[in-house]
Amino acid sequence: MPRLTQTARGSRIALALALVVAAPAAAAQPARTVIYFGPGSRFLPAGTFCDFDVTSDREMTARLTFTDFSDGREASMGLTVRRTYSNPATGASFAAYTSAHEVDWFDANSPLVWGEATGQFIWQFFPGDVGPGGVIVDQLLEIYIQGKATYVYDSNTGATLEITLVGTTTDICAAIS
């Protein structure tokens, strides 16, 4: 059996070490999921978006990308979507352009999720959620945000426990009532 030279043995050892180091790094790569939505309309009955019926028209294709990291972070990015919300009873409408980046952090031992979203996006509050300014929300509230939100929510109940907003906000239901 031929003997390997010292250089060849060193190269084999270096290659083996590189593979051992690369294996965990490769395993720790984030998992990415991309969801595409086409244009379309939806009817939202009273109590699901506002206290009255609403139609939602997505006027262009949208893409939502989720990236899950091994350290407990999840990032999502929604690329530009133009959606118009309308009140069929009054004909009033509100156009919302959404394009945002969001990062959530969670601990497997806790139901709490901490996050931050930047860009243009919609946040839905349900009765009992903690809303802007620490006020407890007593009805459905749809806020269009242009700026930044930092938040804490309970992943078991979906309840918003804390939210801080920087930028401009519009109450969509009030705008189309």
N, C-alpha and C positions, 0 to 999 in steps of 0.2 A: 504494500500500500504506500503510495507516495506521501512524503511528509510535506506539510505546508510550510512555506517560509514564514519567518517571523512577521513580515509585513502582511502576508495573507491571513495569518491567524489573527493579527490585530484588526484587520478589516472585517473579518467574520465576527469578532467580538463587538466591534463598533456597530455593525449592522444589527446584531442581536439586541444590543442595548437600545438602538434607535427604534426597533420594532416594539420592545417592551415599553418604552416611553411613549411611543406614538399610539399604542393600543388604547390606553385610558383616555388620551386626548381625543381620539377618534370617537370613542364611546360617549364622550361628553359633548359632542356636537349638538347644537339645538335642533329640535324637531320643528318643522315649518309646515303649516297647513294654509292653503290658499282657497278661498271660496269666491266664486264669481256669481253676480246677480245681474240679470238682464233687466231691461226696462219693464215697467209694469205698474198696475194699479191695485190697491187694496182698499177694502172698505173696513173701517175700524168702528165697530159699534160703540155707542155711548158706554162709558165706564172702562174702556180699554186704552184710550189715548187721552181723551178729554171727557168731560161730563156729558157731551153731546156727540152725535155721529160725526165722523171725519173720514174723508177720502185722502189717500196718500198716493201720489203719482211719482214714481221714480222714472225720470226722463232720460236716463242714460245708463249704460252698463257700469257696474261698480265692482270693486275688488276689495276683499278684506283678507289680510294676511295675519296669521297668528304664529308667533315664534315662542316655543316653550324651552326654557333653559334648565339645566340640571340643578341650578342653585335656588330654584323656587320662583324665578321671575317668569312672567309671561308678557310679551310685548304684542300689541296689535296695531296695525296700520290700516286705516281705511282710506282708499284713494278717492278722489273727487266724485261726489255723488250730488246731483241736484234732485231734490225732492220737493214737491209742492204739496202742502197740506191744505185742504179746503173743507169748509163747513157747507154741506149740501143745503142746509136750511136757509143760510144767509148769502151764500155765494162768495163770502170772504175767503181769501187765500193768503198763504205765507210761503215764500220760497226759501228753502234752507239749502245752502251749499255746505256739504260736510267733507272735510279732509283733515284727518287727525292722526296723531300718534299717541298711544297709551301704553304705559308700563304698569303692571301689577306685581306686587310681592306678596307671598303668603308663606306661612309656616304650617307644615303638615300637622302640627299638634294644636293648631288654633283655627277656628272658623273665620278669623278676621283677615281681610285682604286690604292692603294699603296700595294706593295707586296715584298716578298722575297722568292727566291727559292734556295735550296741547293741540291747538289748531281750532277748527270749527266743528262742533259736535252737539248732539242732543243728549240731555240727561233727563231721565224719567224718575219722578218722585211719586211714591204712593203714600196714602194716609199713614201717619206714624213715623215716616222717615224724618231724619233731621235734614232740614233744607238750608239754603243760604242764610248766613247770619245766625245759625244755630236754632232757627225757628222750626218747631215741629209742624210738618205739613199736614193739613186736614182734608185735602182733596187731591185728586190726580193733578200733577203739575209737570208740564213738558217745557223745559228750558233749552233754548238754543243759545249756545255759548260760543263766543269768539274770543279765545284767550287760553286760559289755563285753569284746570281744576285739580286740586289734591283732595283725596277722599279716603275714607275707611268704610268698608261695608262688611256685613256678616254673610259669609257664603252659604250658611245653612238657611237663613231666612230671606236673603236678598235685600235686607233693610240697609239703607244708607244711615250710617251712624255719625258721620262727620263729613263736611264738604266745605272747602274754601275756594272761592271763585275770584279770578283776576281777569279783567277784560270787560266785554259787553255781554249782556244777557237779554233775551227776549222771551217772554212767556207766550208760547205759540198758541195755547188755547185762548188766552185773552186777545191775542192779535186777530184770531179768526172767529171770535164769538159774535 
